[in-house]
Amino acid sequence: MSTAQGRYLKLPEYSELDLSEIRIWYLIVLDDIEEQQWETIKSSFPENTRSRIIVTTTIRPVAELCCNHGNNGYVYNMRTLDENHSKELLEAVLKRHLPGGHPIRRSSLVRRWFAEGYMQCLDPHTAMLVADQNIEELIDRDIIRAIDPSKNAKAKTCRAHGIMHEFLRHMSMSAKFITSFCNPQRSNYRHLFVEESSNSHSSPIHGDVHVDKKENLRAHSLTICGSAGEAVSYFAKCELVRVLDLEECNDLKDEQTDSIHELWHLRYLSLGDTISRLPKEIDKLFCLETLDVRKTKKEITLPVEVMKLPHLAHLLGKFKLEKKNWKKSKPEKYVTGKSKLQTLAGFVTDDDRGLPMLMIRMKKLQKVKLWCNSAGDELLEAIKEFLRVGMDTSDGDRSLSLDLANSSGNILSSLAGSLENSYGYLSSLKIHGVLSRPTQLVMSLLGLRELCLSSTNLLTISDNELSNLSKLICLEYLKLVKVSLGGLVIRKRYFPRLLRLCLVRSPVLPKVEKGALRNLVSLQLLSDDLTDLSGIKIEWHEVLQEVVLDSEVNPGTKTILEDAAKKHPKRPRVLYLGRVDPDEIESNVKYVAAKRPAPGTRSLVVPGEGQIPAVQSSSVIKLSSALEQARVSGPSLASTELCSSRDIEMPSSSRVVSWQT
């Protein structure tokens, strides 16, 4: 029986209760009562009275028993909710104790796994394959789901389902795997988090947290989210920490990071958008593998001494190398032949010779992103060496991203000229800026699987250039931004392996010959002024799975595409994306999920980062526990304790109300 104070009449001592002498009318509600409880208290209620007693129970015999007390009681069978009301109730519940986890980059999740010791393999390439398989397994089991339209079959960003997130949180905390820093028993846990909840009064970081100076914390990871206040200083207490994730901490100050160099075991460090410089003496973190400051949009000056760190593999952000006199300094002092650097994403280049001199010595580079304010001979030679080294390795994917300034359109021709009569290897190439005849460079990279050309000057592709691009027989993903394809025809022999075609802000679409692009599974036409679709007939693409449109496209175009999708044998889904910063003409064009589908359509809205609710439990330490918990065998979620035959006469979702008058 419910005894929630303030809602129902609390009857603590049934034997002392005697209402026979009461001359006033009363209303008593007894919620969720059982037979034994009713037998104990029924003698206290007079059988003939003008007052009211309401009893609720899920067991029909108990309801009938209550009604027999007196002459005018009856049983009211409450109806179950209809389908619409059931959905409304479910949505309300899921949005309020089940919001889902915070979005997580696939690459960041994998790097955390490595840093925390969950992925151990002598061969890095094999370890990455195992990590990818684990993520795909988590997706297949509906533990996490993709939340972005990826350029390939792999999810770029993912998040936990609401109910699964809560289950993982409960299981992980019950197993003493993770806990809040406010837990007095925190020294027994391997992973700690500090977060600001949506209700600031109940937030754990606003409580009185006592930290003993002599307290020995054994945590291997600490994740801090939201407005943490003084809590950001807690990381200094975690002397054994390997992962320090401050990416979502929005009140972190530069000076609060100055003691990070004392965390000698640190392997993974991420900082948020309030940081304008790197911690002092960061070059003392000898175990550091990943430094991630992508959250901040500022240029971060990187001390060249950081390049000497023996285990450093991934530099992620917008860095500018510290000025140095390279006539007197030797690059081999900072980058040795044993350098493990794999990712430089990325660096702002200028006339300084330092970065190119260091890049040439990085023989394990796999991903490079450069903002090219200028490009001297040294930088061109470094890029050429990066492409050439790829021919001699079997390390898998290698990508190059070049963001060209408006005044540096000659970089492509210079780079293409330096590669004349020679070839390089890349799996992915992205070029953004003022483009002029980019196919000259592209044709020296015949192994490309992904190509993105983003023009700021509305590049016009000729029929001859399109024909040259089509010779990229390995190409699986092609994205063209502000590239005019008007009057061009994509023929049967073009792009034999292309799976995904993305045309962004293209004023005129090309014509696709019947029988061309037979393997196309995703067609993205992201232009708000898209009208003429006569050149592209989706019914000709037999394996098509999705069509993606700009959410602002006119209703007529939406209707045409949706009707065509309904008639397609595979019934591909129609998705809508909204453009970020639509007024920023020269910015990189970026799309996220639209807030809602077009009225009256059956189309889907892709969940995007702009729609993610508040952070919850740091996504169970960013799903580092999900990998472990997914393999733990235990009772099924559907298993429940069987009720007796007396108790199952009525569905558990029903409720009987007994009225006593």
Long-range contacts (C-beta under 8 A, 24 or more apart in sequence): 1-30, 1-31, 1-32, 1-33, 1-34, 1-37, 2-31, 2-32, 11-41, 14-40, 14-41, 14-44, 17-41, 17-44, 18-44, 19-44, 19-45, 19-46, 20-46, 25-50, 25-51, 25-52, 26-51, 26-52, 27-51, 27-52, 27-53, 27-54, 28-52, 28-53, 28-54, 29-54, 29-55, 29-56, 30-54, 30-55, 30-56, 31-56, 32-56, 32-57, 32-58, 33-57, 33-62, 33-66, 34-59, 34-62, 35-59, 35-61, 35-62, 35-65, 38-62, 38-65, 38-66, 42-66, 42-69, 45-69, 45-660, 47-71, 50-661, 52-659, 52-660, 52-661, 53-659, 53-660, 54-657, 54-658, 54-659, 54-660, 55-657, 55-658, 55-660, 56-655, 56-656, 56-657, 56-658, 57-655, 57-656, 57-658, 58-647, 58-650, 58-652, 58-654, 58-655, 58-656, 59-646, 59-647, 59-649, 59-650, 59-656, 60-649, 60-650, 60-656, 61-646, 61-649, 62-656, 63-656, 63-657, 63-658, 64-658, 66-658, 66-660, 67-658, 67-659, 67-660, 69-660, 70-660, 70-661, 72-661, 73-658, 73-659, 73-660, 73-661, 74-658, 74-659, 75-656, 75-657, 75-658, 75-659, 76-656, 76-657, 76-658, 76-659, 77-654, 77-656, 78-654, 78-655, 78-656, 78-657, 80-651, 80-653, 80-654, 94-162, 94-163, 95-613, 97-166, 98-162, 98-163, 98-165, 98-166, 99-162, 99-613, 99-614, 99-616, 100-159, 100-160, 100-161, 100-162, 100-165, 100-612, 100-613, 100-616, 101-144, 101-159, 101-160, 101-165, 101-616, 101-617, 101-619, 101-620, 101-623, 102-159, 102-225, 102-248, 102-612, 102-615, 102-616, 102-618, 102-619, 102-622, 103-147, 103-157, 103-158, 103-159, 103-609, 103-612, 104-157, 104-158, 104-159, 104-619, 104-622, 104-623, 105-156, 105-157, 106-135, 106-154, 106-155, 106-156, 106-157, 106-158, 108-270, 108-292, 108-622, 109-135, 109-158, 109-622, 109-623, 109-624, 110-135, 111-268, 111-289, 111-290, 111-314, 112-221, 112-243, 112-245, 112-268, 112-622, 112-624, 113-624, 113-627, 114-267, 114-289, 115-242, 115-243, 115-267, 115-268, 115-289, 115-290, 116-220, 116-221, 116-242, 116-243, 116-268, 116-624, 117-220, 117-242, 118-624, 118-627, 118-628, 124-395, 125-394, 125-395, 125-396, 128-396, 134-627, 137-630, 138-623, 138-626, 138-627, 138-630, 141-630, 143-168, 143-626, 143-630, 144-623, 144-626, 147-606, 147-607, 147-608, 147-609, 147-612, 148-606, 148-608, 148-609, 149-522, 149-524, 149-546, 149-548, 149-575, 149-577, 149-606, 151-450, 151-477, 151-479, 151-500, 151-502, 152-450, 152-476, 152-477, 152-499, 152-500, 157-609, 159-607, 159-612, 159-619, 160-619, 160-620, 160-623, 160-626, 165-616, 165-617, 165-619, 165-620, 167-637, 168-620, 168-623, 168-625, 168-626, 168-629, 169-616, 169-617, 169-620, 171-625, 171-629, 171-632, 172-620, 172-621, 172-625, 172-629, 175-629, 177-625, 177-628, 177-629, 178-617, 178-620, 178-621, 178-625, 180-204, 181-205, 181-209, 181-222, 181-231, 181-234, 182-207, 182-209, 186-217, 186-219, 187-215, 187-216, 187-217, 187-218, 188-218, 189-218, 189-219, 190-218, 190-219, 190-220, 190-221, 191-219, 191-220, 191-221, 191-222, 191-223, 191-621, 191-624, 191-625, 192-217, 192-219, 192-221, 192-222, 192-223, 192-234, 192-238, 193-222, 193-223, 193-224, 193-225, 193-617, 193-618, 193-621, 194-222, 194-223, 194-224, 194-225, 194-228, 194-231, 194-234, 195-223, 195-224, 195-225, 195-226, 195-615, 195-616, 195-617, 195-618, 196-225, 196-226, 196-227, 196-228, 196-615, 197-226, 197-614, 198-613, 198-614, 205-229, 205-231, 211-237, 221-245, 221-621, 221-624, 223-248, 223-618, 223-621, 223-622, 224-248, 224-249, 224-252, 225-249, 225-615, 225-618, 226-250, 226-615, 227-251, 228-252, 232-256, 235-260, 235-263, 236-262, 236-263, 238-263, 239-263, 239-264, 239-265, 240-265, 241-265, 241-266, 242-266, 242-267, 242-268, 242-287, 243-267, 243-268, 244-268, 244-269, 244-270, 245-270, 245-618, 245-622, 246-270, 246-271, 246-272, 247-271, 247-272, 247-292, 247-295, 248-272, 248-615, 248-618, 249-274, 250-274, 260-285, 261-285, 267-311, 268-292, 270-295, 271-295, 271-296, 272-296, 273-297, 275-300, 276-300, 277-301, 278-302, 278-303, 278-306, 282-306, 283-308, 283-309, 285-309, 286-310, 286-311, 287-311, 288-312, 289-313, 289-314, 290-314, 290-316, 291-315, 291-316, 291-317, 292-316, 292-317, 293-317, 293-318, 293-319, 294-318, 299-348, 304-334, 304-354, 304-358, 305-334, 307-334, 307-335, 307-339, 307-341, 307-358, 308-333, 308-334, 308-335, 310-338, 310-340, 311-340, 312-340, 312-341, 313-340, 313-341, 313-342, 313-343, 314-342, 314-343, 315-341, 315-343, 315-344, 315-345, 316-343, 316-345, 317-345, 317-346, 318-346, 318-347, 318-348, 318-371, 319-346, 319-347, 319-348, 320-347, 320-348, 320-350, 321-347, 321-352, 321-354, 321-355, 321-358, 323-352, 323-354, 324-354, 326-352, 326-353, 326-354, 326-357, 331-357, 331-358, 331-360, 331-361, 332-361, 334-358, 335-361, 335-362, 336-361, 337-361, 337-363, 339-363, 339-364, 340-364, 341-365, 342-366, 342-367, 343-367, 343-368, 344-368, 344-369, 345-369, 345-401, 346-370, 346-371, 346-401, 346-403, 347-371, 348-373, 349-373, 349-374, 349-375, 349-379, 350-374, 351-376, 353-378, 355-379, 355-382, 356-381, 356-382, 357-382, 359-383, 359-385, 359-386, 360-385, 363-389, 364-395, 365-389, 365-398, 366-395, 366-396, 366-397, 366-398, 366-399, 367-397, 367-398, 367-399, 368-399, 368-400, 368-401, 369-400, 369-401, 369-402, 369-403, 370-401, 370-402, 370-403, 371-403, 371-405, 372-402, 372-403, 372-404, 372-405, 372-408, 372-411, 372-433, 373-405, 373-408, 374-405, 374-408, 375-408, 375-411, 375-414, 375-415, 380-411, 380-414, 380-415, 380-418, 381-418, 383-415, 384-415, 384-418, 384-419, 384-424, 386-424, 387-419, 387-424, 387-425, 387-426, 387-445, 388-422, 388-424, 390-424, 390-425, 390-426, 391-423, 391-424, 391-425, 396-427, 397-427, 397-428, 398-425, 398-426, 398-427, 398-428, 399-426, 399-427, 399-428, 399-429, 399-430, 399-450, 400-426, 400-428, 400-429, 400-430, 401-429, 401-430, 401-431, 401-432, 402-430, 402-431, 402-432, 402-433, 403-432, 403-433, 403-588, 404-431, 404-432, 404-433, 404-434, 404-435, 405-433, 406-433, 406-434, 406-456, 408-433, 408-434, 409-433, 409-434, 409-435, 409-436, 412-436, 412-437, 412-438, 412-440, 412-441, 413-437, 413-440, 415-441, 416-440, 416-441, 416-444, 419-444, 420-444, 430-454, 432-456, 432-481, 432-588, 435-459, 437-465, 439-465, 439-468, 439-469, 442-468, 442-469, 442-472, 443-468, 443-471, 446-471, 446-472, 446-473, 446-474, 447-474, 448-472, 448-474, 448-475, 449-474, 449-475, 449-476, 449-477, 450-475, 450-476, 450-477, 451-475, 451-477, 451-478, 451-479, 452-478, 452-479, 452-480, 452-481, 453-479, 453-480, 453-481, 453-483, 454-479, 454-481, 454-482, 454-504, 454-588, 454-589, 455-481, 455-482, 455-483, 456-482, 456-586, 457-482, 458-482, 458-483, 458-484, 458-507, 459-483, 459-484, 460-484, 461-485, 461-488, 463-487, 463-488, 463-489, 466-490, 466-494, 466-510, 467-494, 470-494, 470-495, 473-497, 476-500, 477-502, 478-502, 479-503, 479-504, 480-504, 480-506, 481-505, 481-589, 482-506, 482-589, 484-508, 485-509, 485-510, 486-510, 489-513, 490-516, 490-517, 491-516, 492-516, 500-524, 502-526, 502-548, 503-527, 504-589, 504-591, 505-589, 508-532, 509-533, 509-535, 509-536, 510-535, 510-536, 511-535, 511-536, 512-536, 512-537, 512-540, 514-540, 515-540, 516-540, 517-541, 518-542, 518-543, 519-543, 520-544, 521-545, 521-546, 522-546, 522-548, 523-547, 523-548, 524-548, 525-549, 525-550, 526-550, 526-577, 526-579, 526-589, 526-591, 527-553, 528-552, 528-553, 528-579, 528-582, 529-553, 530-554, 530-557, 531-556, 531-557, 533-557, 533-560, 533-561, 537-564, 538-564, 538-565, 538-568, 538-572, 539-564, 539-567, 539-568, 542-569, 542-570, 543-570, 544-568, 544-570, 544-572, 545-570, 545-572, 545-573, 546-572, 546-573, 546-574, 546-575, 547-572, 547-573, 547-574, 547-575, 548-574, 548-575, 548-576, 548-577, 548-606, 549-574, 549-575, 549-576, 549-577, 550-576, 550-577, 550-578, 550-579, 550-591, 551-576, 551-577, 551-578, 551-594, 551-598, 552-578, 552-579, 555-598, 558-598, 558-601, 558-603, 562-601, 562-602, 562-603, 573-603, 573-604, 574-601, 574-603, 574-604, 575-603, 575-604, 575-605, 575-606, 576-603, 576-604, 576-605, 576-606, 577-606, 577-608
